[in-house]
Amino acid sequence: MSTPVAVLPQTNRLTARRLVGLTVEAPLADPLALATRLGPLRCAWDKPMDGDSAVGVGVALEVEASNGPDALRLIRRLSRPGTVTFLSDGPADTAADDRPCPPGPWFGGLAFDPSRTPGGVWSGFPATRWTVPELLVWTRAGRLFLTAFGSFDGPTEAARAALRQTLLAARRSVGSGALVPTPTPGELAIHTDRTSWDALMDLALARIDDGTLRKVVLARPVDVRAPQPFDVAAVLARLRTRQPGSRTFLLTGRDGSHFVGATPETICRLDGDELATEALAGSAPTGGGAALCRSAKDRHEHRLVVDGIAERLRPLVTRLDIAPEPGLLELAHVVHLRTPICGTLRPGVEAADIIATLHPTPATNGTPRDRALAFLAEHERLDRGWYAGVVGWIGAGADGAARADLAVGLRSAVLRGATARLFVGAGIVAGSTADGEWHETELKSRAVLTALGS
């Protein structure tokens, strides 16, 4: 395994050694099953409905920052060309032009509140942390690819030869079977705190009634203990099977814990200067879409999110297209109102600018933004860590175009051995009730609880 290199975000170069990557195509197989055979999982990003999947094994390089300003500087640096050099497989590699660009190669996330010192279950997840895996197993349009990464200071041919050996070993492990998760033996012990939720709801509704807030998003933890350590790969396999409309993700902390989830909400997708995002707010049980569309309370909550995103994005774009009416996003246990938003970025606008502008969104924080943040900091008394933060991948392709696929870290949990802490939340507006919002968070918790084996 390559040794991770710690860097400071203020430095001009990520490392004195070159970080290089080499890609080959392999027979089609399940990326998760293949990666699980090859080594410890470090990251995963799966969009089942699109057929795109990426699973990273080992570590070629890891970088992190411990506060908000440094975190954004680091993300800005990783999004620009030059952090990774992609090699061809020698002069006779005529297939190189037919290969798509791999996702990433930087996989990681950003905390909900980057100014907060992480502790407890979040001790392995600083303000921001990004990993280039030693081997990335990924699919695109029905094809399987393997990309090996490493840091080298010698000749290019030596780097190519070393990466080729990694790829040859990985190809020998390719099989056709998908990963079939085994059942979790025994019962899960689940603990929640309804009393604290009711008290927090009373405070939030009082601030809405007196006009201090229009909306605030409250979160609560669900603590789980299993009779034996969780099988992280099996949890991922269940999530992608049962939540095909979401992005399934895995990010490993520096302490070996895992942040996993199946999030339905996009922060942004970037391809050069083209931006795609969405507003996702308003919820009902599956099958309740028609009633959701008629709900004045939910449409009001959704409109606050749409307007908040549009207001923040307009200074960054030359074009902004917003669907006139929300549609429905149907998930396994819940349905949401969803409004697609897309646009063209102004010259010089990067992923870090989008994150700084949109994060946290009104769907995870509330409105007005600063008042909602202040309310949560004072009253929620929950270390959200990377829950409701930013997760996904960033980087630049061989053509120099910046690319990113970033989502909100929702429907998620931190796994450490046989324990898990889930996080679920609900948007509170005028007309919300403690019972109704508790029921909504119960529905949202099912995505991860069933994946854990409940």
Secondary structure, DSSP 8 states (H G I E B T S, - for coil): --------TTSSSS-SSEEEEEEEEE----HHHHHHHHS-EEEEEEETTTTEEEEEES-SEEEEESSHHHHHHHHHHHTSTTS-EEE-SSTT-TTGGGS---S-SEEEEE-SSTTS---GGGTT--SEEEEE-SEEEEEETTEEEEEEEEEE-S-HHHHHHHHHHHHHHHHTT--S---------S--EEE--HHHHHHHHHHHHHHHHTTS-SEEEEEEEEEEE-SS---HHHHHHHHHHH-TTSEEEEEE-TTS-EEEEEE--EEEEEETTEEEEEEEEEEEETT-HHHHHH-HHHHHHHHHHHHHHHHHHGGGEEEEEE-SS-EEEE-SSEEEEEEEEEEEE-TT--HHHHHHHHSS-TTTSEESHHHHHHHHHHHT----TTTTSEEEEEEE-TT--EEEEEEE--SEEEEETTEEEEEEEEEE-TT--HHHHHHHHHHHHHHHHHHHT-
